[in-house]
Amino acid sequence: MTEPSDVIAWKYANALIADAEPSGAAKAFGFWLNPFMSGMKTAMGGLWVGGRVALTREAVVFTPNAVNVLAHSGETSRKADLARIVEVVDRFGWFTRIVDVRTDDDATLTFRCYGAPAFAEQIRRAVSTMS
């Protein structure tokens, strides 16, 4: 997924990616972490992938940073079209709050960032303009 060009606001963030898997290079470099990562993935329902979340006029888009592109195999980018968003919730998280963006097909984009309550409100306002 390419970086969006019509960004209204963005945050450095970590997104919870359910199907994220460590790349071969990550496994080779951090072989001692594999049991730990496996347990964390099971406990949390995915792996936290670093990158940024952008709010555009049409979507909320998560794009992984370069380190996480190398550290994970497969696609870890995610997109939620504003027209399909039915709920935006910010909730407790250690160190940073967590935002859940749920769409009408029951998919959820979950990310954590500093300033999450204000960013969640920006997303809500953008969604309300789609009606």
N, C-alpha and C positions, 0 to 999 in steps of 0.2 A: 504494500500500500504506500503510495507516495504522500509526502507531506502536503497537507491542504494549503491552498493559496489564499483563501478568504477568511482568515482567522480573526475572530472577534476578541477572544481571550484564550490564554493557555496557562498551564501549570506543569512544572516538573512533577512527575507522579510515578507511582508503581501501580500496575494493573494486575488484578488477580486473574490469571489465565488458566482455566481448568485443564486444558490439554497441552500445556507447556511441558517440554521435555528438554533435558540438558543435551547440548550438542556433543559430538564425539570429542571435540577439543576440550570442552568443559569437563567431561568425564575423565579424560586422560590427565588433565591438569589438576583436578581436584578429586581424584579417585576416592580419597578418604571421606569426602562429603556425601557420596552417593546414598548410603543408608540414611543419613540425616535428611537429605533432600527428599528422599522417598517418603519418609515419615511425615515431614512437614507438608508435602503435597497432599497426602492422605488426610491429615488433620485439618488442613485449611481448605481443601477442595480445589487445589491448584497451586501454582507457583506465582509469587510476586515478581513481575517483570518490570524493570526500570525503563523510563522513557518520558514521554510527555503526553498530556491530554489537551487537545485543542477543541474549542467551541467555535464552530463556523456558522454561517447563515443556514446551513442545511443539516449539520450533523455534529455529534460529539465523536472525536476520533482519537484513539490511542495509537501512538507510534513508538516502538521500542528504540532505545538509544543504541549506538554502535556496539557497545560492550555486550548488551543483551541480545543483539542480533547474532553476535558470535557465540554467545553462551547458550543459546537455545536453538534446537532444530525446529524446522517448520515455521509457519507463519504465526506471529504473536501480535500482529496489529489487530485492532478491533474498531468497529464503527457502529454507531447507533444513529439512524436518521431521526432528526427532530420530529418529523411528522408521525413517527411511530412510537415516540416516547410517551409512556402513560404515567410514569412515576419517577421522581428524583428524590432520594432520601440521603441525608447525611447522618452518620451514626458514629458512635464511639469507636475509637481505635487507639492503640498505644502510640504515643508521640504525635501522630497525625490522625485526623478524623478520616472516615471512610465514606465514599459516595457510591451509592448504587443507582444506576440508571437502567430502569426496566422498560422494555418495549412491548408492544401489543402482541408479539409472538412469544412472550414470557422469557425472552433472552435478557440477561443482565450484564451490563458492563460495570464492573466494580473496580474502583481505584482509590488510592489514598494519596493525599497531598496536604501541604500546609495551606491554610486559608480555605479549607473544604466547604464550610458553611456558606461563605460568600460566593464561591465558585458554583456550588449547587444552586444557589438562588439565581445566578446569571443564567444557568442552563434552564431553570424553570421559566424565567422571563422569556428566553428565546423560544421555548416550546409554546408558551402562551401566544406568541405572535403568529404561530403557524395555524391557529384555529380560524 
